[in-house]
Amino acid sequence: MNNPDEPRLGCVGDASECAGIISRWIDVTTWMPRRHSTEELIEMMEEGIPFREFWVLGDPIIGYLSFNRELSQIMGLYVDFPGVGAGKLLLDKVKRGKNFIQLWSHLANTSAHSFYSREGFSKMELNQSGQDGIPEIRFEWKIIA
C-alpha cells in the first residue's frame, strides 16, 4: 500500500480523478474560460499520461503533476486544496535527480507565481498569447553548480 502523503507514479486509470481536479479549478477561477468539458479533459489526459512523468498524490487523488521529460517542463500542476503542501510534495518529487525544470503559468495566476517563487523558480519571459490565448509567464528552476 502506498503512503497517501507520498506521490506515486500515476497511470491512465487516474485520468478521471485528475480531470476532475482541473474541472473544479476552472469552475472557481473567474479569469479561466472553460474550453473543454470534464469528459474531454479525461480523454486528453488518457492520451497524454503514457508520454509523461505523471505524479499523483492521495487516495482519493488530491493533486497531480504532469512532466514532459524531453522539454524538462511541467505541463500541469493542480491540487484540490492549495496551501496545504500537496503542490510542494509533487514539485519536490519531480525535482529529484534534475538540474533544470521550466514551466508556463497563466499571467493572472498570481498565487501560483508566489508558490513557484518560494520553491526557487525565477520568472524568465512573457508570452502575450499562450497556447490557450491567455497571457503566460515562463518560470525556470536550476541547480547552479
Backbone hydrogen bonds, N-H to C=O, Kabsch-Sander energy under -0.5 kcal/mol:
donor,donor_aa,acceptor,acceptor_aa,energy
6,E,3,N,-2.1
8,R,56,V,-2.4
10,G,54,F,-4.3
14,D,11,C,-2.5
15,A,12,V,-1.9
18,C,14,D,-2.2
19,A,15,A,-2.9
20,G,16,S,-1.8
21,I,17,E,-1.4
22,I,18,C,-1.9
23,S,19,A,-2.7
24,R,20,G,-2.5
25,W,21,I,-2.0
26,I,22,I,-2.7
27,D,23,S,-2.1
28,V,24,R,-1.3
29,T,25,W,-0.8
29,T,26,I,-0.9
30,T,28,V,-0.8
32,M,29,T,-1.4
35,R,33,P,-0.8
41,L,37,S,-2.3
42,I,38,T,-2.5
43,E,39,E,-2.1
44,M,40,E,-2.5
45,M,41,L,-2.5
46,E,42,I,-2.8
47,E,43,E,-1.8
48,G,44,M,-1.9
49,I,45,M,-2.8
51,F,48,G,-1.9
52,R,49,I,-1.8
53,E,67,F,-2.8
54,F,52,R,-0.9
55,W,53,E,-0.6
55,W,65,L,-2.8
56,V,8,R,-2.8
57,L,63,G,-2.2
62,I,57,L,-3.3
63,G,57,L,-1.0
64,Y,78,Y,-2.5
65,L,55,W,-2.4
66,S,76,G,-2.8
67,F,53,E,-2.2
68,N,73,Q,-3.3
69,R,67,F,-0.8
72,S,68,N,-1.0
73,Q,68,N,-2.1
74,I,102,Q,-2.6
75,M,66,S,-3.2
75,M,73,Q,-0.5
76,G,66,S,-1.3
78,Y,64,Y,-2.0
80,D,62,I,-3.3
84,V,81,F,-1.1
89,L,85,G,-2.2
90,L,86,A,-2.1
91,L,87,G,-2.8
92,D,88,K,-3.2
93,K,89,L,-1.8
94,V,90,L,-2.0
95,K,91,L,-1.9
96,R,92,D,-1.1
98,K,95,K,-2.4
101,I,141,W,-2.4
102,Q,72,S,-2.4
103,L,139,F,-1.9
104,W,74,I,-0.6
105,S,137,I,-2.6
107,L,135,P,-2.9
109,N,106,H,-1.8
110,T,108,A,-2.0
112,A,109,N,-0.5
113,H,109,N,-1.7
114,S,110,T,-2.2
115,F,111,S,-1.9
116,Y,112,A,-2.9
117,S,113,H,-2.5
118,R,114,S,-2.3
119,E,115,F,-1.6
120,G,117,S,-1.6
121,F,116,Y,-2.6
122,S,140,E,-2.9
124,M,138,R,-3.3
125,E,138,R,-0.9
127,N,136,E,-3.1
130,G,134,I,-1.2
133,G,130,G,-2.5
136,E,127,N,-2.9
137,I,105,S,-2.9
138,R,125,E,-3.1
139,F,103,L,-2.9
140,E,122,S,-2.1
141,W,101,I,-2.8
143,I,99,N,-2.5
144,I,142,K,-0.7
145,A,143,I,-0.6
